[in-house]
């Protein structure tokens, strides 16, 4: 089932999400819905707060980028109760977008590597290191769990320049090919 994506101005996007337990209601269906919503919206990541749920869950699928970056060929997974324990490597600037900020793209500087501890959809715990685009996707989605949007990571001058665009999104003045809401 395709879920509605909450956009800038929705309070759920600014909350710190809560951990969940293995008995979270209909977790498998929720994860399947998140993958379907992400794919139908042409996204490569989606965090639960973006569909109105303040829980520590996000899904990623880097396979659409695999032609340019073969390391992403099998990078499709769910991260539950994730904790980034280390960010390291050189800082790299890349132009990011977000389903919760339709039509907005900005250069964001992030570390090139992350170490993350998380549970998969079967609640098996993992600790892994990711680098390159996989690390960027993880950091972007992980930020959503802490109430952070990529626009929070741009320079102060860029933030000022973005203010009117962000206010427009919060007032419903945006165009998206997927189902969105503010609330």
Helices and strands as residue ranges (DSSP letters): E 5-6, G 11-14, H 27-40, E 45-47, G 48-51, E 57-61, G 62-65, G 70-72, E 76-97, E 105-119, E 125-131, H 132-145, G 150-153, H 156-170, E 180-181
